[in-house]
Amino acid sequence: MNKTTVILLTLASLVASPVAMSKEKSIQIKEDSSGLAAEQSENIARTALAMGVKEPITIRKNSQGVAVSGSSATACNVKLSADHPPKIQGVSCK
């Protein structure tokens, strides 16, 4: 292979990878009583999944933000700002 072919293949893979990643699977949210927008709840659920919480996910409002739990023993507390929409300020999982 010559350099041009390698460069074109590399560029094609870099362009294609975000498209493939954008088609992520849907998260099973069993309950969402957080009062947050659906997109924000899904972002919080994805964060909790990455931290070890297993589906189906339950998201509940608490005094500092939201509590996220699932079918595993791992549960996360997500601290949110008072902004509208709220921003994640911290994640603590046990």
N, C-alpha and C positions, 0 to 999 in steps of 0.2 A: 504494500500500500504506500502511496506517496503521501506527502505531508498535507496536501489539499484535501484528500479523502479523509484523513484522520481528523482534520480540523472540522470538516463538514459533519462527520458523524458525531463528533463531540458536541458541536452546536445543536444538532438535531436532538440529541439525548437531553441536553440542558433545557431546551424549549419544551420537549414532550413531558419531562418529569413533573412540572407543576400542574399540567393538565391531568395527569394520572393521579396525582395526590389530591386534587380538588374533588375527585369522585370518591370521597371517603364514605365508609359505611355509616348508616344511621345509628345513633346511640339509642338504646332502650332506656327511656326515662319512665319509670314506674309511677312516680309522683313528683310534682313540682309545685310546692306551695310557697315558693320564694317571692313571687310577685315581680320577678324580673322579666325582661323581654326574652322571647324564645331563643334568639341568637345568643344572648349572654348566658342563659341557662345551659345551652349546648356547649359553649366554650368552657364553662365551669365544669360540666360533666366530662369533657375531653381531658381537662387538667386532672381531675380526680382519677380517671381511668389510667392516665400516665403514672399516677402516684400509687396505683395498686388496688383501687376500688373496682369491684367487679359488677357487671351489669346483672340485673336491671338496677338503675340508679334512682335514688330518692334524694331530692333537694328540698331542704326546709330552711325557712328564715330563722335566724337566731339573733341575739343581741348585738353581735359584732359583724354579721353578714349572713352567711348561709352555712349549713351543715350538709355534707354530702356523704351518703352511705350507700351500700349495695349488698350484694349477696356474699361478700367476703367479710372478714373481721376488720379490714381496714376502713377507717372513716376519716374524712377530712373536714376541717373548719376553714372556710375561705373568708378572710377579712376584706370588707368592701369599703370604699370611700363613700362620702356623703354626696358626691357629684351625681349629676343626672346626664347620662346613665352612669351608674357606679363603676369604678375601676377596681380591679383586684389589687389589694395592697399586700396580701400575704396568704400563704397556704400552709397549713399545719396538718399533717396526717399521722395517724397512729394505727 
